[in-house]
């Protein structure tokens, strides 16, 4: 854990005794929190890529930083880990009992607490499996706050339904096995996800976590900007493009869509900075790559790149003006 130093207290302007000449130095801990072949049926999504044991190894933001006493800090961490293990035991039993919503809720709460790296990796895998089964499949689990069912009314369009729930027509088509989003039948019951999604990027681990209503769903590896050129802060998704044309920021001209030399791959999600060091930033985005070796490395001009199959899935999650991207 990284540690930062509190500034020493300044001496009083009019010191009365030598006892006021020395300020205290204290240490406080700063703890930081640290996919898929898609099938549109009751078969859940699976992640064919093996888990990277080094990814997402940091601790979450939710750990208390109160007090400066190391013993107090250790006590709080121990209490948090004890609660996390109780939640994990209860959540896993709920999963065995078939109560997937309770299991997901309890395991997700444990995921937000300070736990050892190996347990965190196990939890992430379990939450991904639960997300595949409860969110990214056509199954609707009773009393799930993340999803609902909807009966298509006469005059409805998939675009209209998607907009009302802050999701995309692409995602609705995927989870409901709709071959043509322009042709839907009134009276059909479909599954709806209550969006929008949020993307959290950890620069230290080269990972992008997908959240829905503060519930962790899955993680993707990413490539980032060289020389720390991916600004931290909050971003918002704007325009989205399939098969984007590449316009070189160095004045080297353009590369056409579908050109094998186009470094953007086949998807582009524009980002505009809204807070932190990113505020006011433009011309950044999330995109694919023609160089898989660049993933988990800092080689780009500042954009966030993913494996092509991963960014294609994220493309169907991102809603312009709604999806927030946080870079830590």
Phi, psi and omega per residue, in radians:
X1 nan 2.357 3.106
X2 -1.264 2.570 3.123
X3 -2.198 2.469 3.092
X4 -2.137 2.727 -2.958
X5 -1.814 2.203 3.069
X6 -1.314 2.391 -3.127
X7 -1.063 2.456 3.110
X8 -1.118 2.521 3.100
X9 -1.118 2.425 3.116
X10 -1.296 2.637 3.065
X11 -1.190 2.593 3.064
X12 -1.127 2.636 -3.102
X13 -1.090 -0.635 3.115
X14 -2.129 1.521 -3.114
X15 -1.229 2.401 -3.130
X16 -1.766 -0.606 -3.113
X17 -2.458 2.903 -3.117
X18 -1.196 -0.315 -3.114
X19 -1.205 -0.329 -3.131
X20 -1.633 0.102 -3.047
X21 -1.469 -0.304 -3.047
X22 -2.025 2.117 3.076
X23 -1.531 2.731 3.124
X24 -1.445 2.580 3.036
X25 -1.937 2.256 -3.089
X26 -2.254 2.647 3.055
X27 -1.965 2.394 3.006
X28 -2.223 2.628 -3.111
X29 -1.599 2.393 3.032
X30 -2.000 2.026 -3.017
X31 -1.972 2.243 -3.006
X32 -2.087 2.418 3.041
X33 -1.277 1.914 -3.008
X34 -0.313 nan nan
X35 nan nan nan
X36 nan 2.329 2.962
X37 -1.622 2.065 -3.008
X38 -1.631 2.271 3.054
X39 -2.110 2.453 -3.071
X40 -1.850 1.279 3.109
X41 -2.715 -2.882 3.080
X42 -1.256 -0.200 3.090
X43 -1.277 2.114 -3.099
X44 -1.222 2.835 3.064
X45 -1.188 2.654 3.070
X46 -2.259 2.661 3.080
X47 -1.794 1.909 -3.107
X48 -1.380 -0.267 -3.103
X49 -1.480 2.289 -3.113
X50 -1.116 2.619 3.130
X51 -1.147 2.348 3.053
X52 -1.556 1.953 -3.065
X53 -1.156 -0.237 -3.134
X54 -1.597 -0.175 -3.059
X55 -1.494 2.525 3.056
X56 1.093 0.582 -3.051
X57 -1.506 -0.088 -3.122
X58 -1.314 3.035 3.119
X59 -1.712 2.764 -3.091
X60 -1.324 2.880 -3.127
X61 -1.264 -0.339 -2.956
X62 -1.319 0.050 -3.103
X63 -1.337 2.407 -3.090
X64 -1.134 2.450 3.064
X65 -1.996 0.263 -3.091
X66 -1.180 2.509 3.048
X67 1.383 2.822 3.139
X68 -2.110 0.053 -3.114
X69 -1.417 2.082 -3.141
X70 -0.982 -0.616 3.119
X71 -1.145 -0.668 3.096
X72 -1.155 -0.729 3.098
X73 -1.025 -0.828 -3.124
X74 -1.089 -0.673 3.134
X75 -1.134 -0.730 3.134
X76 -1.149 -0.716 3.114
X77 -1.116 -0.742 3.133
X78 -1.094 -0.725 3.122
X79 -1.118 -0.701 3.123
X80 -1.118 -0.731 -3.141
X81 -1.198 -0.630 3.094
X82 -1.119 -0.766 3.104
X83 -1.120 -0.707 -3.138
X84 -1.066 -0.728 -3.116
X85 -1.198 -0.607 3.074
X86 -1.161 -0.721 3.105
X87 -1.122 -0.698 3.132
X88 -1.134 -0.750 3.127
X89 -1.098 -0.776 3.140
X90 -1.166 -0.734 -3.134
X91 -1.134 -0.690 3.135
X92 -1.201 -0.618 3.077
X93 -1.178 -0.684 3.101
X94 -1.077 -0.675 3.103
X95 -1.121 -0.720 3.101
X96 -1.118 -0.564 3.132
X97 -1.422 -0.055 3.117
X98 1.513 0.091 3.111
X99 -1.577 1.415 -2.979
X100 -1.235 -0.554 -3.136
X101 -1.191 -0.787 3.092
X102 -1.125 -0.746 3.125
X103 -1.026 -0.831 -3.128
X104 -1.102 -0.732 -3.128
X105 -1.105 -0.790 -3.091
X106 -1.256 -0.703 3.109
X107 -1.191 -0.597 3.098
X108 -1.173 -0.659 3.092
X109 -1.131 -0.708 3.103
X110 -1.126 -0.620 -3.129
X111 -1.091 -0.472 3.138
X112 -1.487 0.013 -3.138
X113 -1.809 2.944 3.139
X114 -1.338 1.992 -3.141
X115 -2.395 2.773 3.112
X116 -1.058 2.735 -3.048
X117 -1.028 -0.788 -3.084
X118 -1.113 -0.659 3.102
X119 -1.212 -0.600 3.123
X120 -1.144 -0.703 3.104
X121 -1.109 -0.762 3.111
X122 -1.080 -0.757 -3.138
X123 -1.101 -0.734 -3.138
X124 -1.057 -0.730 3.122
X125 -1.146 -0.704 3.126
X126 -1.150 -0.736 3.128
X127 -1.156 -0.612 3.094
X128 -1.125 -0.761 3.110
X129 -1.094 -0.710 3.120
X130 -1.163 -0.652 3.095
X131 -1.138 -0.711 3.103
X132 -1.041 -0.657 -3.058
X133 -1.451 -0.613 -3.033
X134 -1.757 -0.469 -3.070
X135 -1.916 -0.961 -2.990
X136 -1.629 0.572 2.999
X137 -2.301 3.070 3.138
X138 -1.415 -0.097 -3.118
X139 -1.243 2.428 3.045
X140 -2.006 1.962 3.135
X141 -1.498 2.334 -3.090
X142 -1.026 2.404 3.080
X143 1.126 0.449 3.081
X144 -1.467 2.035 -3.113
X145 -1.240 -0.237 -3.107
X146 -1.489 -0.313 -3.071
X147 -2.404 2.918 3.056
X148 -2.718 3.033 3.069
X149 -1.901 2.742 -3.099
X150 -2.545 2.366 3.084
X151 -1.737 2.093 -3.090
X152 -1.106 2.231 -3.131
X153 -1.684 2.750 3.059
X154 -0.993 2.334 -3.126
X155 1.556 -0.151 3.098
X156 -1.185 2.640 2.934
X157 -2.181 2.718 3.128
X158 -1.130 -0.624 3.112
X159 -1.093 -0.720 3.130
X160 -1.135 -0.764 3.129
X161 -1.115 -0.774 -3.128
X162 -1.083 -0.782 -3.122
X163 -1.061 -0.661 -3.122
X164 -1.160 -0.339 -3.098
X165 -2.058 0.235 3.084
X166 0.997 0.752 3.029
X167 -2.311 -3.047 -3.081
X168 -1.966 2.770 3.067
X169 -1.142 -0.565 3.112
X170 -1.066 -0.751 3.136
X171 -1.195 -0.747 3.093
X172 -1.024 -0.731 3.126
X173 -1.113 -0.727 -3.112
X174 -1.089 -0.946 -2.997
X175 -1.330 -0.299 3.139
X176 -1.903 0.145 3.103
X177 0.940 0.866 3.103
X178 -1.725 1.950 -3.049
X179 -1.214 -0.695 -3.115
X180 -2.172 1.859 -3.091
X181 -1.118 -0.243 3.122
X182 -1.550 -0.078 -3.140
X183 -2.203 1.801 3.089
X184 -2.242 2.718 -3.042
X185 -1.898 2.224 3.077
X186 -1.071 2.443 -3.131
X187 1.644 -0.214 3.128
X188 -1.343 2.412 3.084
X189 -1.612 2.242 3.138
X190 -2.205 2.840 3.098
X191 -1.563 2.385 3.116
X192 -2.083 2.385 3.004
X193 -1.759 2.321 -3.114
X194 -1.505 1.628 -3.088
X195 -1.457 -2.989 0.081
X196 -1.579 2.938 3.046
X197 -1.494 2.797 3.054
X198 -2.230 2.480 3.108
X199 -1.964 2.196 3.082
X200 -1.978 2.149 -3.090
X201 -1.935 2.220 3.079
X202 -1.838 1.951 -3.095
X203 -1.152 -0.623 -3.097
X204 -1.133 -0.584 -3.077
X205 -1.806 -0.092 -3.089
X206 0.973 0.893 -3.124
X207 -2.302 2.663 3.015
X208 -2.162 2.077 3.118
X209 -1.748 2.392 3.098
X210 -1.759 2.230 3.115
X211 -2.134 2.597 2.997
X212 -2.322 2.032 -3.079
X213 0.874 0.805 3.111
X214 1.165 0.263 3.045
X215 -1.793 2.167 3.112
X216 -1.209 2.351 -3.116
X217 -2.026 -0.772 -3.126
X218 -2.947 2.951 -3.104
X219 -2.305 2.520 3.105
X220 -2.224 2.526 3.008
X221 -1.385 2.577 -3.104
X222 -2.346 2.835 2.929
X223 -1.915 2.575 -3.035
X224 -2.243 -3.125 -3.070
X225 -1.293 2.467 3.073
X226 -1.177 2.647 3.086
X227 0.995 0.662 3.076
X228 1.029 0.659 -3.047
X229 -1.586 0.134 2.986
X230 -1.694 1.841 -3.044
X231 -1.141 2.445 3.038
X232 -1.356 2.889 3.132
X233 2.137 -2.851 -3.083
X234 -1.879 2.402 3.132
X235 -2.204 2.842 3.043
X236 -2.266 2.375 3.103
X237 -1.204 2.448 3.106
X238 -2.166 -1.848 -3.089
X239 -1.301 2.645 3.067
X240 -2.259 2.461 -3.107
X241 -2.360 2.436 2.968
X242 -1.719 2.356 -3.098
X243 0.912 1.096 -3.084
X244 -1.251 2.592 2.975
X245 -1.410 2.428 3.140
X246 -1.672 2.153 3.068
X247 -1.905 1.967 -3.051
X248 -1.145 2.194 3.079
X249 -1.245 -0.193 3.130
X250 -1.632 0.117 -3.138
X251 1.350 0.423 -3.102
X252 -1.600 0.190 3.126
X253 1.647 -2.790 -3.085
X254 -2.109 2.771 3.035
X255 -2.204 2.181 -3.030
X256 -1.149 2.732 3.021
X257 -1.054 2.528 3.136
X258 1.249 -0.002 3.026
X259 -1.248 2.264 -3.115
X260 -1.070 -0.253 3.104
X261 -1.605 -0.047 -3.132
X262 -1.227 2.011 -3.039
X263 -1.289 -0.119 -3.059
X264 -1.520 -0.123 -3.051
X265 1.226 -2.530 -3.049
X266 -1.997 0.128 3.093
X267 -2.434 2.525 3.090
X268 -2.454 2.248 3.050
X269 -2.113 1.938 -3.126
X270 -1.241 2.542 3.104
X271 -2.190 2.485 3.034
X272 -2.189 2.245 -3.111
X273 -1.259 2.338 -3.098
X274 -2.119 -0.248 -3.121
X275 -2.766 2.835 3.119
X276 1.194 -2.649 -3.141
X277 -1.162 -0.258 -3.111
X278 -1.493 -0.197 -2.989
X279 -0.971 2.283 3.125
X280 1.419 -0.122 -3.114
X281 -1.275 2.468 3.090
X282 -2.380 3.076 3.117
X283 1.147 0.372 2.975
X284 -1.818 2.801 3.136
X285 -2.912 3.028 3.015
X286 -1.886 2.268 -3.066
X287 -2.652 3.071 3.101
X288 -1.472 -2.801 -3.096
X289 -2.742 2.681 2.976
X290 -1.806 0.059 -3.105
X291 -2.230 1.463 -3.115
X292 -0.990 -0.446 -3.138
X293 -1.174 -0.254 -3.128
X294 -1.408 -0.198 3.120
X295 -1.251 2.432 -3.023
X296 1.185 0.458 3.064
X297 -2.393 2.861 3.094
X298 -1.825 1.634 -3.063
X299 -2.332 -0.182 -3.038
X300 -1.478 3.131 3.065
X301 -1.484 0.096 3.115
X302 2.341 -0.301 3.137
X303 -1.307 3.001 -3.127
X304 -1.913 2.044 -3.109
X305 -1.966 2.608 3.135
X306 -2.330 2.918 2.953
X307 -1.016 2.569 -3.032
X308 -1.029 -0.730 -3.138
X309 -1.166 -0.505 3.116
X310 -1.280 -0.791 -3.110
X311 -1.197 -0.485 3.074
X312 -1.122 -0.651 3.093
X313 -1.246 -0.773 3.107
X314 -1.052 -0.600 3.117
X315 -0.995 -0.647 3.137
X316 -1.436 -0.083 3.050
X317 -1.709 -0.558 -3.017
X318 -1.324 2.257 3.098
X319 -1.991 2.116 -3.133
X320 -0.951 2.347 3.132
X321 1.255 -0.059 -3.101
X322 -2.027 -0.710 -3.070
X323 -1.338 2.173 3.117
X324 -1.726 2.393 3.098
X325 -2.081 2.121 -3.140
X326 -1.928 2.201 3.101
X327 -1.905 2.111 -3.085
X328 -1.921 nan nan
